[in-house]
Protein backbone atom coordinates (compact mmCIF):
# COMPACT_ATOMS: atom_id res chain seq x y z
CA UNK A 1 0.00 0.00 0.00
CA UNK A 2 1.33 3.44 -0.90
CA UNK A 3 1.88 5.88 1.93
CA UNK A 4 -0.74 8.27 0.57
CA UNK A 5 -3.32 5.46 0.44
CA UNK A 6 -2.95 4.97 4.18
CA UNK A 7 -4.47 8.39 4.73
CA UNK A 8 -7.71 7.91 2.78
CA UNK A 9 -9.78 7.82 5.96
CA UNK A 10 -8.58 11.27 7.02
CA UNK A 11 -6.86 12.99 4.09
CA UNK A 12 -3.24 14.08 4.31
CA UNK A 13 -4.05 17.78 4.71
CA UNK A 14 -6.56 16.99 7.43
CA UNK A 15 -3.96 14.77 9.11
CA UNK A 16 -1.49 17.66 9.09
CA UNK A 17 -4.00 20.00 10.72
CA UNK A 18 -4.82 17.28 13.23
CA UNK A 19 -1.20 17.03 14.35
CA UNK A 20 -1.03 20.79 14.85
CA UNK A 21 -4.15 20.66 16.99
CA UNK A 22 -2.71 17.66 18.80
CA UNK A 23 0.28 19.78 19.76
CA UNK A 24 -1.85 22.75 20.76
CA UNK A 25 -4.68 21.11 22.68
CA UNK A 26 -4.43 17.34 23.00
CA UNK A 27 -1.01 17.32 24.61
CA UNK A 28 -2.02 20.12 26.96
CA UNK A 29 -2.88 19.04 30.52
CA UNK A 30 -6.51 18.05 31.01
CA UNK A 31 -6.34 19.12 34.64
CA UNK A 32 -4.28 21.73 36.44
CA UNK A 33 -0.83 20.83 37.73
CA UNK A 34 -2.09 21.41 41.27
CA UNK A 35 -4.98 19.00 40.73
CA UNK A 36 -2.55 16.52 39.20
CA UNK A 37 -0.38 16.58 42.32
CA UNK A 38 -3.43 16.08 44.56
CA UNK A 39 -4.73 13.11 42.61
CA UNK A 40 -5.90 10.30 44.88
CA UNK A 41 -5.27 7.57 42.34
CA UNK A 42 -3.31 4.67 43.87
CA UNK A 43 0.42 4.98 43.20
CA UNK A 44 2.28 2.18 41.49
CA UNK A 45 5.56 0.80 42.73
CA UNK A 46 8.07 2.26 40.28
CA UNK A 47 11.61 1.20 39.46
CA UNK A 48 14.45 3.68 39.97
CA UNK A 49 14.56 4.18 36.21
CA UNK A 50 10.83 4.91 36.02
CA UNK A 51 11.00 7.35 38.94
CA UNK A 52 13.86 9.26 37.33
CA UNK A 53 12.05 9.33 33.99
CA UNK A 54 8.86 10.67 35.58
CA UNK A 55 10.69 13.31 37.62
CA UNK A 56 12.51 14.68 34.57
CA UNK A 57 9.38 14.51 32.42
CA UNK A 58 7.28 16.32 35.05
CA UNK A 59 9.85 19.10 35.34
CA UNK A 60 9.86 19.68 31.59
CA UNK A 61 6.07 19.37 31.43
CA UNK A 62 5.76 22.12 34.04
CA UNK A 63 8.13 24.36 32.06
CA UNK A 64 5.84 24.01 29.04
CA UNK A 65 2.38 24.03 30.61
CA UNK A 66 2.86 25.80 33.93
CA UNK A 67 1.14 29.11 34.81
CA UNK A 68 4.24 31.06 33.79
CA UNK A 69 3.57 30.22 30.13
CA UNK A 70 5.96 29.13 27.39
CA UNK A 71 6.68 29.39 23.69
CA UNK A 72 8.48 27.19 21.17
CA UNK A 73 9.11 26.79 17.48
CA UNK A 74 8.14 23.43 15.98
CA UNK A 75 8.87 21.63 12.72
CA UNK A 76 6.79 18.62 11.66
CA UNK A 77 7.51 16.14 8.88
CA UNK A 78 4.62 13.73 8.40
CA UNK A 79 6.19 10.64 6.76
CA UNK A 80 7.63 12.76 3.98
CA UNK A 81 4.32 13.85 2.43
CA UNK A 82 3.70 17.05 4.36
CA UNK A 83 6.02 19.44 6.14
CA UNK A 84 5.16 22.48 8.18
CA UNK A 85 6.58 24.61 10.92
CA UNK A 86 5.42 27.38 13.16
CA UNK A 87 5.34 28.82 16.65
CA UNK A 88 3.19 27.86 19.63
CA UNK A 89 2.47 29.73 22.86
CA UNK A 90 0.92 28.18 25.99
CA UNK A 91 -0.30 29.62 29.27
CA UNK A 92 -2.66 27.62 31.46
CA UNK A 93 -5.76 26.89 29.35
CA UNK A 94 -4.74 29.49 26.80
CA UNK A 95 -2.86 28.74 23.59
CA UNK A 96 -1.91 30.21 20.25
CA UNK A 97 -0.20 28.94 17.16
CA UNK A 98 0.96 30.50 13.91
CA UNK A 99 2.18 28.55 10.89
CA UNK A 100 2.41 29.00 7.13
CA UNK A 101 -1.37 28.93 6.61
CA UNK A 102 -3.15 29.26 9.93
CA UNK A 103 -3.36 31.42 13.01
CA UNK A 104 -5.24 30.10 16.06
CA UNK A 105 -6.10 31.95 19.26
CA UNK A 106 -7.52 30.35 22.40
CA UNK A 107 -8.12 32.77 25.25
CA UNK A 108 -9.48 30.02 27.49
CA UNK A 109 -13.09 30.86 26.61
CA UNK A 110 -13.22 31.14 22.83
CA UNK A 111 -11.14 29.50 20.10
CA UNK A 112 -10.52 31.29 16.79
CA UNK A 113 -9.07 29.44 13.78
CA UNK A 114 -7.90 31.85 11.08
CA UNK A 115 -7.36 30.43 7.58
CA UNK A 116 -5.42 33.21 5.90
CA UNK A 117 -5.73 31.97 2.31
CA UNK A 118 -9.48 31.43 2.52
CA UNK A 119 -9.89 34.62 4.57
CA UNK A 120 -12.12 32.92 7.12
CA UNK A 121 -12.22 32.90 10.92
CA UNK A 122 -14.04 29.92 12.45
CA UNK A 123 -15.12 30.47 16.04
CA UNK A 124 -15.69 27.72 18.63
CA UNK A 125 -16.15 27.45 22.36
CA UNK A 126 -12.68 26.77 23.74
CA UNK A 127 -13.74 23.46 25.30
CA UNK A 128 -15.86 22.26 22.40
CA UNK A 129 -15.06 18.83 20.99
CA UNK A 130 -16.52 19.99 17.67
CA UNK A 131 -13.51 22.07 16.73
CA UNK A 132 -11.63 18.89 15.84
CA UNK A 133 -13.15 15.44 16.15
CA UNK A 134 -9.76 13.74 15.77
CA UNK A 135 -7.72 15.68 18.30
CA UNK A 136 -10.31 15.12 21.02
CA UNK A 137 -9.73 11.37 20.70
CA UNK A 138 -6.08 11.74 21.60
CA UNK A 139 -6.05 13.87 24.74
CA UNK A 140 -2.97 13.35 26.85
CA UNK A 141 -3.19 12.21 30.47
CA UNK A 142 0.23 11.71 32.17
CA UNK A 143 -1.11 8.93 34.41
CA UNK A 144 -2.08 6.82 31.41
CA UNK A 145 1.54 5.98 30.60
CA UNK A 146 4.51 4.00 31.88
CA UNK A 147 7.80 5.89 31.88
CA UNK A 148 11.42 4.96 31.24
CA UNK A 149 14.61 6.89 30.55
CA UNK A 150 17.76 6.30 28.50
CA UNK A 151 20.83 8.37 27.76
CA UNK A 152 21.80 9.47 24.27
CA UNK A 153 24.42 11.82 22.86
CA UNK A 154 21.65 14.38 22.18
CA UNK A 155 20.05 14.27 25.63
CA UNK A 156 17.74 12.23 27.83
CA UNK A 157 15.22 10.08 25.95
CA UNK A 158 12.03 9.70 27.98
CA UNK A 159 9.77 6.96 26.65
CA UNK A 160 6.08 6.93 27.52
CA UNK A 161 4.14 3.77 26.67
CA UNK A 162 0.38 3.67 27.06
CA UNK A 163 -0.96 1.38 29.75
CA UNK A 164 -3.20 -1.52 28.80
CA UNK A 165 -6.60 -0.38 27.58
CA UNK A 166 -5.61 3.25 26.98
CA UNK A 167 -6.83 4.52 23.62
CA UNK A 168 -5.32 7.18 21.39
CA UNK A 169 -1.66 8.00 21.83
CA UNK A 170 0.28 4.74 22.13
CA UNK A 171 3.82 5.91 22.59
CA UNK A 172 5.82 9.11 22.99
CA UNK A 173 9.59 9.52 22.84
CA UNK A 174 10.59 12.88 24.31
CA UNK A 175 14.17 14.10 23.81
CA UNK A 176 15.11 16.46 26.65
CA UNK A 177 18.25 18.56 27.10
CA UNK A 178 20.35 17.24 29.98
CA UNK A 179 21.36 20.67 31.32
CA UNK A 180 18.33 22.90 30.80
CA UNK A 181 15.65 20.19 30.75
CA UNK A 182 14.20 21.94 27.70
CA UNK A 183 12.26 19.77 25.20
CA UNK A 184 14.16 19.13 21.96
CA UNK A 185 11.82 16.80 20.07
CA UNK A 186 8.77 14.55 20.39
CA UNK A 187 8.05 11.39 18.45
CA UNK A 188 4.36 10.59 18.79
CA UNK A 189 2.82 7.26 17.78
CA UNK A 190 -0.91 6.91 17.12
CA UNK A 191 -1.68 3.35 16.15
CA UNK A 192 0.31 2.65 12.98
CA UNK A 193 0.96 6.35 12.36
CA UNK A 194 3.76 8.39 13.89
CA UNK A 195 5.58 11.65 13.39
CA UNK A 196 8.50 13.55 14.86
CA UNK A 197 8.16 17.12 16.04
CA UNK A 198 11.45 19.02 16.32
CA UNK A 199 11.46 21.81 18.90
CA UNK A 200 13.64 24.91 19.01
CA UNK A 201 13.68 28.43 20.50
CA UNK A 202 12.02 27.21 23.67
CA UNK A 203 11.30 29.79 26.35
CA UNK A 204 9.51 29.36 29.66
CA UNK A 205 8.01 32.35 31.50
CA UNK A 206 7.18 36.00 30.79
CA UNK A 207 4.33 35.15 28.40
CA UNK A 208 1.79 37.98 28.15
CA UNK A 209 -1.94 37.24 28.20
CA UNK A 210 -2.32 39.70 25.32
CA UNK A 211 -0.80 37.11 22.97
CA UNK A 212 -3.92 34.96 23.20
CA UNK A 213 -6.44 37.69 22.36
CA UNK A 214 -8.05 37.63 18.92
CA UNK A 215 -8.26 41.13 17.46
CA UNK A 216 -10.97 41.25 14.79
CA UNK A 217 -9.66 44.50 13.29
CA UNK A 218 -6.45 42.79 12.23
CA UNK A 219 -8.39 40.62 9.75
CA UNK A 220 -10.46 43.03 7.62
CA UNK A 221 -12.58 41.31 4.99
CA UNK A 222 -12.39 37.89 6.66
CA UNK A 223 -15.63 35.92 6.91
CA UNK A 224 -16.61 35.00 10.47
CA UNK A 225 -18.06 31.49 10.81
CA UNK A 226 -19.51 31.09 14.28
CA UNK A 227 -19.82 27.45 15.41
CA UNK A 228 -20.43 28.13 19.11
CA UNK A 229 -24.15 27.36 19.08
CA UNK A 230 -24.06 24.32 16.80
Secondary structure, DSSP 8 states (H G I E B T S, - for coil): --TGGGGTTT-HHHHHHHHHHIIIIISS-SS-HHHHHT--S------HHHHHHHHHHHHHHHHHHSTT-EEEEEEEEETTTEEEEEEEEEETTEEEEEESSEEEEE-SSEEEEEETTTTEEEEEETT-GGG-TTGGGG---GGGEEEEEEE-SSSEEEEEEE-TT--S--EEEEEE-TTT--EEEEEEEETTEEEEEEEEEEEES---GGGG---GGGSTT-EEEE-TT-
